Amino acid sequence: MRVNALIEALEIEEPIGALDRPALDLAAIEYPDLDPEPYVALLDNLARRVAARMNASTGPAFVEAAAEVLFNEFGLTGNQTDYYNPRNSFLNDVLDRHTGIPITLSVIYMEIARRLGRPVYGLSLPGHFMVRYEDGDYSAYIDPFSAGRTVDRRQCVEIARSITSVDISGDENAFAPATTRGILVRMLNNLRTIYIHREQWDKLLPVLDLLIRALPGRAEDHKQRGVAMAQLGHLQRAAAEFKLYLDLAPAAADRGQVARQLQAIQAVLARLN
C-alpha cells in the first residue's frame, strides 16, 4: 500500500499544506493500486476552470466562481442518503462519483483554493467540517456539503449544536485553522468508526496503524488494534496491544474487562505452545 505522502503529512505538524496526495494515499487502504495522477490532474483542471470563471481577483469573485464550477457544473454534492459509506471518505471516489461527506468535499475546495493561491483553511467543527476564506478584506464561512453556501459564525455555531448539542459560541479553538495532520487524522477517525461498525477488521488495521503513527500516545487506538488483531486470529499481537493499552491507561474504566480479555488470550496461547 502506497502511503508515503500520507505518512509524511501525519508525522509533520504542518499548519496548512497540500492535501491531495496524502488524501489519495489514504484511499490506497481501499484501492492499493490506485494511480493518483489522474485525480491530481482533475483537480488542476477544476482550478483552471474556477480561475477562468472569475470576473475579478477578489475574494467574493473566487467564492462565487468556485461555487459555480464545483457544485453547479461539476456537480459535487453532499451524500445525504448514504453518509456512512466508506467511499465518501476516499478522494478518488468522491471525484468519480461527485458526492461525499463534509471533510472530503472540503478537501477538494481547499485544494482548488491552494492551486489558485487563495487563503482558504479547514474548520474542524464538532460533527461537521467546513472551510473559511480569509484574506483580510473579505471573510466567509463556506459549507461544501451544502453546495458551497456561505454562512456566518452564528450559523456555524447552530450547525455544530444541531449535530452534536455542543455549544461552541465561545470556543475560539473551534474556529482555528485545522492543520494538515488534524484533517487527515479526522478522515482516518471517520474510517475507523465505519470499519468498526461494519466489523471490517482487515480494513481497520491499516487505519489504526496510521493513527498510532500520527498520535502514538492514544491508548484507545491500541485497544482497538488489539480487538482487530484478536478478531483476525493474530493472538500474540493482540496480547501485546492489550498490554500496551493497560500501561497507557492505568485508570481506564474498562481496565478490568481488557485485563480479562488479555488473560483469556494468554490462556489460549499457553495451550498452543
C-alpha positions in Angstrom: 0.0 0.0 0.0 1.5 3.4 -1.1 1.2 5.9 1.8 4.4 7.9 1.6 2.7 11.3 1.2 0.2 10.4 3.9 2.8 9.3 6.4 4.9 12.4 5.8 1.9 14.6 6.4 0.9 12.8 9.5 4.4 13.0 11.0 5.0 16.7 10.3 2.7 19.2 12.1 2.5 21.5 9.1 -0.1 24.2 9.7 -1.7 24.1 6.2 -0.2 22.1 3.4 -1.2 20.1 0.4 -3.9 17.5 1.0 -4.4 16.0 -2.5 -1.7 13.3 -2.5 -2.0 12.4 1.2 -5.7 12.0 0.8 -5.2 9.8 -2.3 -2.7 7.8 -0.3 -5.4 7.3 2.3 -7.6 5.9 -0.4 -4.9 3.2 -1.0 -6.3 1.5 2.0 -9.3 0.5 -0.2 -7.5 0.8 -3.6 -3.9 -0.5 -3.2 -3.1 0.0 -6.9 -4.7 3.5 -7.2 -2.9 5.8 -9.6 -3.1 9.3 -8.1 -2.1 11.2 -11.2 -5.5 11.4 -13.0 -7.1 12.8 -9.8 -4.3 15.4 -9.3 -4.8 16.4 -13.0 -8.6 16.6 -12.4 -8.1 19.0 -9.5 -5.7 21.0 -11.7 -8.3 21.2 -14.4 -11.0 22.3 -11.9 -8.8 25.0 -10.6 -8.2 26.3 -14.1 -12.0 26.3 -14.7 -12.5 28.3 -11.5 -9.8 30.8 -12.5 -11.4 31.2 -15.9 -14.8 31.9 -14.4 -13.6 34.6 -12.0 -14.6 38.1 -13.2 -12.2 39.8 -10.7 -9.4 38.9 -8.4 -11.4 39.5 -5.2 -12.4 37.0 -2.5 -16.1 37.2 -3.4 -15.3 36.5 -7.0 -13.3 33.4 -6.1 -16.1 32.1 -3.8 -18.7 32.7 -6.4 -16.7 31.1 -9.2 -15.8 28.1 -7.0 -19.5 27.5 -6.2 -20.5 27.7 -9.8 -17.8 25.4 -11.1 -17.5 22.8 -8.3 -21.2 22.5 -7.3 -23.3 23.6 -10.2 -21.1 22.5 -13.2 -19.0 19.6 -11.8 -21.9 18.6 -9.6 -20.3 18.0 -6.2 -22.9 17.3 -3.6 -23.2 16.1 0.0 -24.2 12.4 0.2 -27.2 12.7 2.4 -28.6 9.2 1.7 -25.6 7.0 2.2 -23.5 9.2 4.6 -21.6 6.3 6.2 -20.4 4.6 3.0 -16.6 4.4 3.3 -16.4 5.5 -0.4 -17.4 9.0 0.9 -14.0 9.2 2.6 -11.9 8.4 -0.4 -10.9 11.3 -2.5 -10.8 9.3 -5.8 -14.3 8.0 -5.2 -15.6 11.5 -4.3 -14.2 12.9 -7.5 -15.5 10.0 -9.6 -19.0 9.9 -8.0 -19.3 13.7 -7.4 -20.5 13.0 -3.8 -19.0 12.8 -0.4 -19.1 13.9 3.2 -18.2 17.3 4.5 -14.5 16.7 5.1 -13.7 15.2 1.7 -15.7 17.9 -0.1 -13.9 20.5 1.9 -10.5 18.9 0.9 -11.4 19.4 -2.7 -12.4 23.0 -2.1 -9.2 23.7 -0.2 -7.1 22.0 -3.0 -8.7 24.2 -5.6 -8.0 27.3 -3.4 -4.4 26.2 -2.8 -3.8 25.9 -6.5 -5.0 29.4 -7.1 -3.2 30.9 -4.1 -6.4 31.7 -2.2 -6.4 31.8 1.6 -8.9 29.0 2.4 -8.4 26.8 5.5 -10.3 24.0 7.1 -12.7 24.5 10.0 -13.0 21.4 12.1 -16.3 22.0 13.9 -17.8 19.3 16.1 -19.8 16.9 13.9 -19.3 19.0 10.7 -16.3 20.1 8.6 -16.3 23.4 6.7 -13.9 25.9 5.2 -13.2 29.6 5.7 -12.0 32.1 3.2 -10.0 34.9 4.9 -7.8 37.4 3.1 -8.1 40.4 5.5 -10.5 42.2 3.3 -13.1 39.5 2.8 -14.1 36.7 5.1 -16.7 33.9 4.6 -17.6 30.6 6.1 -18.3 28.1 3.4 -20.1 24.7 3.6 -19.1 22.4 0.7 -21.6 19.8 2.0 -24.4 22.2 1.2 -23.3 23.2 -2.3 -20.8 25.8 -1.2 -23.3 28.0 0.6 -21.8 30.8 2.7 -22.8 31.2 6.3 -21.9 33.4 9.2 -20.3 32.4 12.5 -23.7 32.2 14.3 -24.9 29.7 11.7 -21.7 27.7 12.2 -22.5 27.5 15.9 -26.0 26.4 15.1 -24.8 23.7 12.7 -22.5 22.3 15.3 -25.2 22.5 18.0 -27.8 20.8 15.9 -25.5 17.8 15.2 -23.6 17.3 18.5 -25.5 19.5 21.0 -22.2 21.2 21.8 -22.1 24.9 22.2 -19.0 26.4 20.5 -20.2 30.0 20.6 -17.4 31.0 23.0 -14.8 28.5 21.8 -12.2 30.2 19.7 -10.3 26.9 19.2 -13.3 25.5 17.3 -12.7 28.3 14.7 -9.0 27.9 14.5 -7.5 26.7 11.1 -7.3 22.9 11.0 -3.8 21.6 10.5 -3.0 19.2 7.7 -2.3 16.4 10.2 -5.5 17.3 12.0 -7.6 17.0 8.8 -6.0 13.7 7.9 -6.5 12.3 11.4 -10.2 13.3 11.3 -10.5 11.5 8.0 -8.9 8.4 9.5 -11.1 8.6 12.6 -14.2 8.6 10.3 -13.0 5.5 8.6 -12.2 3.9 11.9 -15.7 4.4 13.1 -17.1 2.9 9.8 -14.9 -0.1 9.8 -15.6 -0.9 13.4 -19.4 -0.6 12.8 -19.0 -2.9 9.8 -16.6 -5.3 11.6 -14.2 -5.0 8.7 -11.1 -5.8 10.8 -8.7 -6.2 7.9 -9.6 -2.6 6.7 -9.5 -1.3 10.3 -5.9 -2.4 10.9 -4.1 -0.1 8.4 -6.3 2.8 9.6 -5.2 2.2 13.2 -1.6 1.8 12.2 -1.7 5.2 10.6 -3.5 6.8 13.6 -1.0 5.3 16.0 1.9 6.6 13.8 0.4 10.1 14.0 -0.7 10.0 17.7 1.3 7.2 19.4 0.1 8.0 22.9 -3.6 7.4 22.4 -4.4 4.3 24.4 -7.8 3.7 22.8 -6.2 3.1 19.4 -4.0 0.4 20.8 -7.0 -1.3 22.4 -8.9 -1.2 19.2 -5.9 -2.6 17.3 -5.9 -5.4 19.9 -9.5 -6.2 19.2 -8.9 -6.2 15.4 -5.8 -8.5 15.9 -7.8 -10.9 18.0 -10.7 -11.0 15.5 -8.2 -11.8 12.7 -6.6 -14.5 14.8 -3.3 -12.7 15.5 -3.4 -13.5 19.2 0.2 -12.7 20.2 0.0 -9.3 18.6 -3.5 -8.8 20.2 -2.0 -9.6 23.6 0.8 -7.1 23.1 -1.7 -4.4 22.2 -3.9 -5.1 25.2 -0.8 -5.0 27.5 0.2 -1.6 26.0 -3.3 -0.3 26.5 -3.3 -1.2 30.1 0.1 0.5 30.5 -1.1 3.7 28.8 -4.4 3.9 30.5 -4.0 2.7 34.1 -7.2 4.4 35.3 -9.4 3.3 32.3 -13.0 2.4 33.2 -12.7 -0.8 31.2 -9.4 -1.9 32.6 -10.8 -5.0 34.3 -12.6 -6.1 31.1 -9.5 -5.6 29.0 -7.4 -7.5 31.6 -9.8 -10.4 31.4 -9.6 -10.4 27.6 -5.8 -10.4 27.9 -5.8 -13.3 30.3 -8.1 -15.3 28.0 -5.8 -14.8 25.1 -2.8 -15.7 27.2 -4.5 -18.9 28.2 -5.2 -19.8 24.6 -1.6 -19.1 23.7 -0.3 -21.2 26.5 -2.3 -24.2 25.3 -0.9 -23.7 21.8 2.7 -23.8 23.0 
